[in-house]
Amino acid sequence: MKIRVALVEDQKKTREGLFFLLKNAMGIEVVGMFSTGEEAIDEIPKLKPDVVLIDLGLPGISGMEVIKRLKEHFPKMEMLVLTVYEDRKHLFSALKAGASGYLLKDSRPEEIVKAVREICSGSSPMSPKVARYVIEFFHGMRRKDGTEILTKREREILSGIADGLTSKKLAERLYISPHTVRTHIKKIYDKLHVHSKVEAVMKAKEKGIL
């Protein structure tokens, strides 16, 4: 089954370049292209893509708002940001809104294709420049005691997610089925009130769970 991708990019040249890049990538299908946030919010729910590859600097409704609205109604839909913004503010705002990946527009074509595949496998692809900010954020966190809202198994799975493991790899590590892993991840989302793996790890770090 092909990975269904929707593109949200206001620059025509960039949008068409991404279309041809992904159209010719094995196992990927572009199901829609949109130049504004308004179009994306109206049409993407009808298409139900697996991945939304989205710019943040859109005219009208911002890419950040598009991510937030789509994730509220389609929590399993993966949001992969492709942007020129490489600062902490945009990165963490996008992750908080529900993005699971964050690439810069200077990424090589093969990196973009790889990121689309990885995000559907449970990973959170990021350009090296912004990944450093996430690491620095985690290193700067102070552990808070007394927060035990997750079970031991759920903490083990969350720890594996923080290590970048896919559901399949987590299942192999813990000797359980991938379906069981996904069930635990859903419970983690519900307990932490989050919609993505990156957000779950950030929330767990904040609460001292990890």
N, C-alpha and C positions, 0 to 999 in steps of 0.2 A: 504494500500500500504506500502510495506516494505521500510525502509531507506537503500539506496544503498551506501555501503562504500568501498573505495579503501584503501589499506594499503601500505605505503611506509616506509620500515624499512630494514636496511642492515643486522642486526643481525638475523640469521635464527631462533634461539631459540625464540627470542622475537617476531618475525614475525608470527611464527607458534602458539605461545601462544595467540597472539591477534586474530588470525584467529579463533581458537577454542572458545575463549571467546565470540567474536561477532557472530560467527556462531550459537551458542546456545542461544543467547539473542533473546527474542521475538520481532518481528517486525523489525529485522535488517538482511541484506543480504550482505555478502562480495562478491563483484563482481570482485576483482582483487587484487593481491599482487605483489609488486615490491621491488627489493633490491637496485636499483640505481635511481638517479634522471633522468638519460637519459631514462631509461625504462618508468618511470612515465610520463615524458613529451610526449613520443611517444604514449603510450597506453591509458592513462587516458582519453584523449579527445574522444576516440572511445567508451569508456564505459559510460561516462557522469554520474559518481556517484553523490549522493547528498552530501556526505562528503568524504574528503580525510584526513585520519589520518596519519600524516607524522612526521618523525624524522627530526631533523635539521642537524645532523652530518652524512651526507651521503658521500660515496666515489664519486669522480668526481663532478658533479654538486650538489651544496648544496641544502638542503631542503628549504632554504630561497629563492633560485633562482627558484626552482620548484613552490613554492607558488606564487611568483611574476608572472611567465609566465602563469600559469594556470588561475590566477585571471584576467589577462589582456584579456583573450579570453572567460573565463567563470565566469563572476562576481557573478553569483548566486551560484556557487559551493562553499560549505563551507570548509574552511581549519582549521583543528584541529591539533595543534602541540602536539606531545608527545615526550619529550626530557629530557635529564639529565641536560641541561643548565638552571640554575635558576637565572641568573644575569640579570640586567636591559638591558644591551646592546642587548642580544639575544631576550629578550621579546619584546622590542619596535621595533627592526628591523623586527621581525616576524609580529607584528601587522601592521607595516607600509607596509610590503610586501602584506598584505591582509588576514592574519590569523584572525579568529574570536574567537578562543579559544586557551588556552595554558595550557597543563597539564605536570606535571613532571612524570618521569618514576617510581617514588615510589608511584604513585597513586594506590589506591586499585582497583581491577577489577570492582567492582560495580560502582566506580566513573567514570571509563572510559566509561562504557556502558551508564551511566546517561548523561555524557557529550555529547556523540554522539546524544542522543535523544534531549537534550536541545538545541544544536547548530542548529538543524533543526527546532526548535520552535522559533527561533529568539533570544535566549540567547547567552551570551558569557562566557562559562565556563572557569574557571581558578583555578589552584591550589592556596590555601591560601597564600603560600610563595610569589608567583609572583603577585597575586591580590593586595597585599599591595603596590607594586611598582606603580601600576596604580593609586591607591588612593593617594599616596604621590605625584605623578606627577600632578594630578588634583589640589590638595591642594596648590601646589607650583606655579600654574599658576596665573599671574596677568591679570585682565580683561582689554581688549582693547576696547575703545569706538569707536562709529561711524561705526560699521559693521552691516549692516541690509540687508543681502542678502537673508534671508529666510522669508517666510510669518509667520504670527502669528501661524497658524495651524501647519506649518512645525516645528516651534520652540517647540510647545507643544509636538509634536510627538518625536522630538529629545530629549526633556527632559525626556519623558517616556522611551526612549531607554536607556538613561543614568541611569535611575532607575532600569534597568534590565527587563522591561516589554516586554512580547511577543506581536506580532501583534494582537493576539486575546484579550489580556488584554488591550492593547491600544485602540482597537475598543470599548471595553466595557466602558473604562474610558471616551472616547470622544464622545460616542453615534454615531459612524459611523461604516461602515462595514469593515471587515478585508481587503477586496479588496481595499477599499479607503485608508486604512493605508499603504498597500504595494505600492500603486501609489504615495503617498506622500514620502515614503522612497526612491523610485527610483528618484524622483525629488530632494530630499536632496542630494543623491549620486551625481547626475549630477551637482548640483550647487556647491558642495564642492570638486568635482573631487576626490571622494573616491570610494572604492569598498566594504567596510564592515561597519557594525554598529559601531564597536569599533573605526575604523579609523574616522568615521563621528563625533563621540563624541569627540575624541581627537582634530580634526580639529576645531570643534565648540568652544571648550575650548580655543584653541590657538587664535582664532579670536575674542573671547569675546562674542560669540553668546549665550552661556549658562552661 
